[in-house]
Amino acid sequence: MDWADTFGFIDPTDMLWCCHLIPSFADGRLHPDSVAMSCNACDSKDWKVYYINWFVDCDMMMQYH
């Protein structure tokens, strides 16, 4: 947030249009006791690891499914 153009224009080619995060339930929660580092971050229920599931769009996904 120290840069002058931090909140400036985002090039559409740099955008991630769709992403599905799947928690790794086997690795457990980041804070097992549900006590987070910050009340503002709302991270008390975060998982340690996430899997990223991404695809172009629903039609393309179903074509290769």
Backbone as XML, in Angstrom:
<?xml version="1.0"?>
<chain id="A" units="angstrom">
  <residue number="1" name="MET">
    <atom name="N" x="0.806" y="-1.190" z="0.000"/>
    <atom name="CA" x="0.000" y="0.000" z="0.000"/>
    <atom name="C" x="0.853" y="1.258" z="0.000"/>
  </residue>
  <residue number="2" name="ASP">
    <atom name="N" x="2.164" y="1.078" z="-0.035"/>
    <atom name="CA" x="3.063" y="2.238" z="-0.051"/>
    <atom name="C" x="3.259" y="2.817" z="-1.447"/>
  </residue>
  <residue number="3" name="TRP">
    <atom name="N" x="2.905" y="2.052" z="-2.477"/>
    <atom name="CA" x="3.119" y="2.518" z="-3.841"/>
    <atom name="C" x="2.005" y="3.456" z="-4.270"/>
  </residue>
  <residue number="4" name="ALA">
    <atom name="N" x="2.328" y="4.388" z="-5.127"/>
    <atom name="CA" x="1.347" y="5.388" z="-5.585"/>
    <atom name="C" x="0.232" y="4.759" z="-6.417"/>
  </residue>
  <residue number="5" name="ASP">
    <atom name="N" x="0.535" y="3.707" z="-7.195"/>
    <atom name="CA" x="-0.480" y="3.098" z="-8.065"/>
    <atom name="C" x="-1.021" y="1.771" z="-7.524"/>
  </residue>
  <residue number="6" name="THR">
    <atom name="N" x="-0.994" y="1.595" z="-6.229"/>
    <atom name="CA" x="-1.464" y="0.354" z="-5.627"/>
    <atom name="C" x="-2.912" y="0.051" z="-5.977"/>
  </residue>
  <residue number="7" name="PHE">
    <atom name="N" x="-3.759" y="1.042" z="-5.928"/>
    <atom name="CA" x="-5.178" y="0.840" z="-6.197"/>
    <atom name="C" x="-5.566" y="1.379" z="-7.573"/>
  </residue>
  <residue number="8" name="GLY">
    <atom name="N" x="-4.641" y="1.357" z="-8.505"/>
    <atom name="CA" x="-4.874" y="1.866" z="-9.851"/>
    <atom name="C" x="-5.558" y="0.833" z="-10.738"/>
  </residue>
  <residue number="9" name="PHE">
    <atom name="N" x="-5.489" y="1.049" z="-12.037"/>
    <atom name="CA" x="-6.125" y="0.195" z="-13.028"/>
    <atom name="C" x="-5.488" y="-1.188" z="-13.052"/>
  </residue>
  <residue number="10" name="ILE">
    <atom name="N" x="-6.312" y="-2.211" z="-13.201"/>
    <atom name="CA" x="-5.835" y="-3.587" z="-13.318"/>
    <atom name="C" x="-6.031" y="-4.028" z="-14.764"/>
  </residue>
  <residue number="11" name="ASP">
    <atom name="N" x="-4.981" y="-4.519" z="-15.373"/>
    <atom name="CA" x="-5.059" y="-5.010" z="-16.741"/>
    <atom name="C" x="-5.916" y="-6.283" z="-16.752"/>
  </residue>
  <residue number="12" name="PRO">
    <atom name="N" x="-6.964" y="-6.357" z="-17.574"/>
    <atom name="CA" x="-7.836" y="-7.543" z="-17.598"/>
    <atom name="C" x="-7.100" y="-8.842" z="-17.910"/>
  </residue>
  <residue number="13" name="THR">
    <atom name="N" x="-5.966" y="-8.774" z="-18.623"/>
    <atom name="CA" x="-5.225" y="-10.006" z="-18.908"/>
    <atom name="C" x="-4.520" y="-10.555" z="-17.667"/>
  </residue>
  <residue number="14" name="ASP">
    <atom name="N" x="-4.381" y="-9.739" z="-16.632"/>
    <atom name="CA" x="-3.744" y="-10.171" z="-15.393"/>
    <atom name="C" x="-4.737" y="-10.675" z="-14.354"/>
  </residue>
  <residue number="15" name="MET">
    <atom name="N" x="-5.998" y="-10.655" z="-14.672"/>
    <atom name="CA" x="-7.029" y="-11.021" z="-13.695"/>
    <atom name="C" x="-7.271" y="-12.526" z="-13.672"/>
  </residue>
  <residue number="16" name="LEU">
    <atom name="N" x="-7.561" y="-13.034" z="-12.514"/>
    <atom name="CA" x="-7.988" y="-14.403" z="-12.340"/>
    <atom name="C" x="-9.510" y="-14.376" z="-12.309"/>
  </residue>
  <residue number="17" name="TRP">
    <atom name="N" x="-10.141" y="-14.961" z="-13.302"/>
    <atom name="CA" x="-11.591" y="-14.845" z="-13.432"/>
    <atom name="C" x="-12.345" y="-15.815" z="-12.535"/>
  </residue>
  <residue number="18" name="CYS">
    <atom name="N" x="-11.806" y="-16.969" z="-12.325"/>
    <atom name="CA" x="-12.532" y="-17.949" z="-11.519"/>
    <atom name="C" x="-11.529" y="-18.835" z="-10.794"/>
  </residue>
  <residue number="19" name="CYS">
    <atom name="N" x="-11.780" y="-19.055" z="-9.530"/>
    <atom name="CA" x="-10.913" y="-19.917" z="-8.744"/>
    <atom name="C" x="-11.742" y="-20.533" z="-7.624"/>
  </residue>
  <residue number="20" name="HIS">
    <atom name="N" x="-11.584" y="-21.795" z="-7.422"/>
    <atom name="CA" x="-12.309" y="-22.505" z="-6.380"/>
    <atom name="C" x="-11.285" y="-23.036" z="-5.386"/>
  </residue>
  <residue number="21" name="LEU">
    <atom name="N" x="-11.309" y="-22.523" z="-4.170"/>
    <atom name="CA" x="-10.376" y="-22.977" z="-3.141"/>
    <atom name="C" x="-11.014" y="-24.105" z="-2.342"/>
  </residue>
  <residue number="22" name="ILE">
    <atom name="N" x="-10.281" y="-25.191" z="-2.226"/>
    <atom name="CA" x="-10.766" y="-26.353" z="-1.488"/>
    <atom name="C" x="-9.851" y="-26.558" z="-0.289"/>
  </residue>
  <residue number="23" name="PRO">
    <atom name="N" x="-10.379" y="-26.483" z="0.928"/>
    <atom name="CA" x="-9.532" y="-26.678" z="2.102"/>
    <atom name="C" x="-8.994" y="-28.114" z="2.172"/>
  </residue>
  <residue number="24" name="SER">
    <atom name="N" x="-7.765" y="-28.243" z="2.622"/>
    <atom name="CA" x="-7.196" y="-29.558" z="2.863"/>
    <atom name="C" x="-7.570" y="-29.955" z="4.292"/>
  </residue>
  <residue number="25" name="PHE">
    <atom name="N" x="-8.659" y="-30.688" z="4.399"/>
    <atom name="CA" x="-9.182" y="-31.049" z="5.715"/>
    <atom name="C" x="-8.194" y="-31.905" z="6.509"/>
  </residue>
  <residue number="26" name="ALA">
    <atom name="N" x="-7.390" y="-32.703" z="5.821"/>
    <atom name="CA" x="-6.434" y="-33.586" z="6.493"/>
    <atom name="C" x="-5.329" y="-32.805" z="7.206"/>
  </residue>
  <residue number="27" name="ASP">
    <atom name="N" x="-4.980" y="-31.611" z="6.697"/>
    <atom name="CA" x="-3.927" y="-30.813" z="7.314"/>
    <atom name="C" x="-4.408" y="-29.985" z="8.496"/>
  </residue>
  <residue number="28" name="GLY">
    <atom name="N" x="-5.703" y="-29.840" z="8.648"/>
    <atom name="CA" x="-6.256" y="-29.144" z="9.807"/>
    <atom name="C" x="-6.327" y="-27.635" z="9.661"/>
  </residue>
  <residue number="29" name="ARG">
    <atom name="N" x="-6.778" y="-27.016" z="10.728"/>
    <atom name="CA" x="-6.955" y="-25.567" z="10.758"/>
    <atom name="C" x="-5.645" y="-24.859" z="11.091"/>
  </residue>
  <residue number="30" name="LEU">
    <atom name="N" x="-5.569" y="-23.605" z="10.689"/>
    <atom name="CA" x="-4.398" y="-22.789" z="10.976"/>
    <atom name="C" x="-4.294" y="-22.496" z="12.466"/>
  </residue>
  <residue number="31" name="HIS">
    <atom name="N" x="-5.433" y="-22.259" z="13.094"/>
    <atom name="CA" x="-5.501" y="-22.007" z="14.538"/>
    <atom name="C" x="-6.462" y="-23.031" z="15.155"/>
  </residue>
  <residue number="32" name="PRO">
    <atom name="N" x="-5.971" y="-24.182" z="15.604"/>
    <atom name="CA" x="-6.845" y="-25.232" z="16.137"/>
    <atom name="C" x="-7.686" y="-24.782" z="17.332"/>
  </residue>
  <residue number="33" name="ASP">
    <atom name="N" x="-7.189" y="-23.808" z="18.096"/>
    <atom name="CA" x="-7.934" y="-23.340" z="19.259"/>
    <atom name="C" x="-8.897" y="-22.201" z="18.915"/>
  </residue>
  <residue number="34" name="SER">
    <atom name="N" x="-9.007" y="-21.861" z="17.611"/>
    <atom name="CA" x="-9.897" y="-20.803" z="17.094"/>
    <atom name="C" x="-9.548" y="-19.416" z="17.625"/>
  </residue>
  <residue number="35" name="VAL">
    <atom name="N" x="-8.319" y="-19.229" z="18.087"/>
    <atom name="CA" x="-7.863" y="-17.913" z="18.518"/>
    <atom name="C" x="-6.922" y="-17.389" z="17.438"/>
  </residue>
  <residue number="36" name="ALA">
    <atom name="N" x="-7.346" y="-16.348" z="16.761"/>
    <atom name="CA" x="-6.578" y="-15.815" z="15.635"/>
    <atom name="C" x="-5.609" y="-14.739" z="16.099"/>
  </residue>
  <residue number="37" name="MET">
    <atom name="N" x="-4.769" y="-14.326" z="15.167"/>
    <atom name="CA" x="-3.808" y="-13.267" z="15.450"/>
    <atom name="C" x="-4.482" y="-11.898" z="15.473"/>
  </residue>
  <residue number="38" name="SER">
    <atom name="N" x="-5.522" y="-11.728" z="14.666"/>
    <atom name="CA" x="-6.173" y="-10.432" z="14.533"/>
    <atom name="C" x="-7.679" y="-10.612" z="14.442"/>
  </residue>
  <residue number="39" name="CYS">
    <atom name="N" x="-8.410" y="-9.838" z="15.204"/>
    <atom name="CA" x="-9.875" y="-9.870" z="15.112"/>
    <atom name="C" x="-10.349" y="-9.277" z="13.793"/>
  </residue>
  <residue number="40" name="ASN">
    <atom name="N" x="-9.604" y="-8.333" z="13.247"/>
    <atom name="CA" x="-9.990" y="-7.681" z="11.997"/>
    <atom name="C" x="-9.803" y="-8.584" z="10.787"/>
  </residue>
  <residue number="41" name="ALA">
    <atom name="N" x="-8.859" y="-9.492" z="10.846"/>
    <atom name="CA" x="-8.580" y="-10.356" z="9.703"/>
    <atom name="C" x="-9.590" y="-11.491" z="9.572"/>
  </residue>
  <residue number="42" name="CYS">
    <atom name="N" x="-10.294" y="-11.821" z="10.619"/>
    <atom name="CA" x="-11.274" y="-12.930" z="10.617"/>
    <atom name="C" x="-10.625" y="-14.232" z="10.154"/>
  </residue>
  <residue number="43" name="ASP">
    <atom name="N" x="-9.434" y="-14.509" z="10.632"/>
    <atom name="CA" x="-8.710" y="-15.699" z="10.194"/>
    <atom name="C" x="-8.752" y="-16.844" z="11.203"/>
  </residue>
  <residue number="44" name="SER">
    <atom name="N" x="-9.645" y="-16.794" z="12.151"/>
    <atom name="CA" x="-9.691" y="-17.839" z="13.176"/>
    <atom name="C" x="-10.165" y="-19.183" z="12.623"/>
  </residue>
  <residue number="45" name="LYS">
    <atom name="N" x="-10.854" y="-19.189" z="11.480"/>
    <atom name="CA" x="-11.351" y="-20.440" z="10.905"/>
    <atom name="C" x="-10.619" y="-20.828" z="9.629"/>
  </residue>
  <residue number="46" name="ASP">
    <atom name="N" x="-9.455" y="-20.225" z="9.373"/>
    <atom name="CA" x="-8.683" y="-20.543" z="8.171"/>
    <atom name="C" x="-8.052" y="-21.926" z="8.280"/>
  </residue>
  <residue number="47" name="TRP">
    <atom name="N" x="-7.830" y="-22.537" z="7.118"/>
    <atom name="CA" x="-7.170" y="-23.834" z="7.046"/>
    <atom name="C" x="-5.686" y="-23.632" z="6.770"/>
  </residue>
  <residue number="48" name="LYS">
    <atom name="N" x="-4.867" y="-24.614" z="7.124"/>
    <atom name="CA" x="-3.421" y="-24.525" z="6.890"/>
    <atom name="C" x="-3.100" y="-24.534" z="5.401"/>
  </residue>
  <residue number="49" name="VAL">
    <atom name="N" x="-3.765" y="-25.398" z="4.648"/>
    <atom name="CA" x="-3.454" y="-25.594" z="3.227"/>
    <atom name="C" x="-4.744" y="-25.603" z="2.423"/>
  </residue>
  <residue number="50" name="TYR">
    <atom name="N" x="-4.677" y="-25.023" z="1.225"/>
    <atom name="CA" x="-5.801" y="-25.042" z="0.294"/>
    <atom name="C" x="-5.348" y="-25.617" z="-1.041"/>
  </residue>
  <residue number="51" name="TYR">
    <atom name="N" x="-6.248" y="-26.344" z="-1.689"/>
    <atom name="CA" x="-6.029" y="-26.776" z="-3.067"/>
    <atom name="C" x="-6.713" y="-25.761" z="-3.971"/>
  </residue>
  <residue number="52" name="ILE">
    <atom name="N" x="-6.080" y="-25.440" z="-5.091"/>
    <atom name="CA" x="-6.660" y="-24.493" z="-6.038"/>
    <atom name="C" x="-7.227" y="-25.272" z="-7.210"/>
  </residue>
  <residue number="53" name="ASN">
    <atom name="N" x="-8.520" y="-25.113" z="-7.440"/>
    <atom name="CA" x="-9.216" y="-25.759" z="-8.533"/>
    <atom name="C" x="-9.682" y="-24.655" z="-9.478"/>
  </residue>
  <residue number="54" name="TRP">
    <atom name="N" x="-9.101" y="-24.595" z="-10.673"/>
    <atom name="CA" x="-9.470" y="-23.532" z="-11.598"/>
    <atom name="C" x="-9.766" y="-24.131" z="-12.962"/>
  </residue>
  <residue number="55" name="PHE">
    <atom name="N" x="-10.588" y="-23.432" z="-13.703"/>
    <atom name="CA" x="-10.909" y="-23.845" z="-15.053"/>
    <atom name="C" x="-11.350" y="-22.630" z="-15.859"/>
  </residue>
  <residue number="56" name="VAL">
    <atom name="N" x="-11.377" y="-22.768" z="-17.187"/>
    <atom name="CA" x="-11.703" y="-21.642" z="-18.054"/>
    <atom name="C" x="-13.140" y="-21.199" z="-17.849"/>
  </residue>
  <residue number="57" name="ASP">
    <atom name="N" x="-14.076" y="-22.087" z="-18.049"/>
    <atom name="CA" x="-15.486" y="-21.842" z="-17.767"/>
    <atom name="C" x="-16.189" y="-23.188" z="-17.672"/>
  </residue>
  <residue number="58" name="CYS">
    <atom name="N" x="-17.449" y="-23.185" z="-17.343"/>
    <atom name="CA" x="-18.185" y="-24.439" z="-17.134"/>
    <atom name="C" x="-18.248" y="-25.286" z="-18.401"/>
  </residue>
  <residue number="59" name="ASP">
    <atom name="N" x="-18.433" y="-24.648" z="-19.561"/>
    <atom name="CA" x="-18.526" y="-25.391" z="-20.812"/>
    <atom name="C" x="-17.212" y="-26.102" z="-21.131"/>
  </residue>
  <residue number="60" name="MET">
    <atom name="N" x="-16.105" y="-25.406" z="-20.948"/>
    <atom name="CA" x="-14.803" y="-26.004" z="-21.228"/>
    <atom name="C" x="-14.508" y="-27.127" z="-20.242"/>
  </residue>
  <residue number="61" name="MET">
    <atom name="N" x="-14.867" y="-26.951" z="-18.996"/>
    <atom name="CA" x="-14.648" y="-28.001" z="-18.008"/>
    <atom name="C" x="-15.440" y="-29.260" z="-18.374"/>
  </residue>
  <residue number="62" name="MET">
    <atom name="N" x="-16.706" y="-29.099" z="-18.765"/>
    <atom name="CA" x="-17.534" y="-30.252" z="-19.085"/>
    <atom name="C" x="-17.080" y="-30.940" z="-20.371"/>
  </residue>
  <residue number="63" name="GLN">
    <atom name="N" x="-16.446" y="-30.199" z="-21.287"/>
    <atom name="CA" x="-15.955" y="-30.797" z="-22.509"/>
    <atom name="C" x="-14.881" y="-31.841" z="-22.210"/>
  </residue>
  <residue number="64" name="TYR">
    <atom name="N" x="-14.026" y="-31.569" z="-21.226"/>
    <atom name="CA" x="-12.937" y="-32.491" z="-20.895"/>
    <atom name="C" x="-13.256" y="-33.396" z="-19.704"/>
  </residue>
  <residue number="65" name="HIS">
    <atom name="N" x="-14.425" y="-33.274" z="-19.155"/>
    <atom name="CA" x="-14.819" y="-34.084" z="-17.997"/>
    <atom name="C" x="-15.118" y="-35.507" z="-18.402"/>
  </residue>
</chain>
